[in-house]
């Protein structure tokens, strides 16, 4: 979830858990919302960018 890390961290979102994601957004603004301690590895896709293909 893209956003301002300081604000979203206070709401329980994790920047550290998003470290292994590949994202069209800057990784320092990509956080994980679901609970857990895992650090998933995945490629995030921007639907607006992929709809032009």
Phi, psi and omega in degrees: 000117179289150178164183179279115187304317184298317179293309185291328177298323177294339180265007176097006178274153187241122173281321181299320182290342181269004187300332183262009179276149170253125188221147173288344177267157175301135183295336178285358175238020180243120184233161178253132185267329186284151180292154176144175177240003180289166179231081188296153176247120182199161175254122178272143183240135176276112183302325179296319181288321183282341180286344179278352183280000000 
